Amino acid sequence: MRLDKYLKNSRLIKRRTIANEACDAGKVLVNGKPARASYDVKVGDVLEIVMGPRPVKVRVLVVSEHATKADAAQMYEAVS
């Protein structure tokens, strides 16, 4: 699944267009490297989103095309 779509489905970023713009601006890192919106997300990837004062760092647990609001929190785990 594309990175921008994963960020939207997992509810880490509210809209896919915002996720796409964040990727283009270099604010989304995958495994420590800036990633494009078209990056293919895999289970085990570590995503870091640098928007606002504190970066959000999560590990991908599940890649699912469709997720309800309740299931979205199960798609990743926070990494410190």
C-alpha positions in Angstrom: 0.0 0.0 0.0 1.2 3.5 -0.8 2.6 5.5 2.1 0.1 8.4 1.8 -2.8 6.0 1.7 -1.5 4.1 4.8 -1.1 7.4 6.7 -4.7 8.2 5.9 -6.2 4.8 6.6 -4.4 4.5 9.9 -5.6 7.9 10.9 -2.1 9.2 11.6 -2.8 12.0 9.1 -6.4 13.2 8.5 -6.4 13.5 4.7 -4.5 11.8 1.9 -3.7 15.1 0.2 -2.0 16.4 3.5 -0.1 13.1 3.8 1.0 13.5 0.1 2.2 17.1 0.8 4.0 16.0 4.0 5.9 13.3 2.1 6.8 15.8 -0.7 8.1 18.2 2.0 10.3 15.5 3.5 8.4 15.4 6.8 7.8 11.7 6.7 10.7 9.3 7.3 10.6 5.6 6.7 13.3 3.7 8.6 15.2 6.9 9.1 15.1 8.1 5.4 12.8 10.6 3.7 10.2 8.7 1.7 8.0 9.6 -1.2 4.2 9.2 -1.1 4.4 6.3 -3.5 6.7 4.2 -1.1 5.3 0.7 -0.6 4.7 0.3 3.2 5.5 -3.1 4.7 4.9 -4.6 8.1 7.8 -3.8 10.4 8.6 -0.4 8.8 9.2 2.4 11.3 7.5 5.7 10.3 8.4 9.1 11.7 6.2 12.0 11.1 7.7 15.4 11.8 4.7 17.8 11.9 4.4 20.1 14.8 6.7 20.4 17.9 7.0 16.6 18.6 7.7 14.0 16.0 5.5 10.9 16.0 7.3 7.6 15.6 5.4 4.3 15.0 6.0 0.8 13.8 3.7 -0.7 11.2 1.9 -3.8 12.4 -0.8 -4.3 9.8 -1.3 -3.1 6.2 -5.0 -3.0 5.4 -6.8 -1.4 2.5 -9.8 -0.6 4.6 -9.9 0.2 8.3 -12.7 1.4 10.5 -11.9 4.0 13.1 -11.7 1.3 15.8 -9.3 -0.8 13.7 -7.1 2.1 12.8 -5.3 2.1 16.1 -4.4 -1.6 15.7 -2.5 -0.9 12.5 0.6 0.6 14.3 2.3 0.8 17.7 4.1 3.8 19.1 7.9 3.6 19.3 9.8 5.9 21.6 
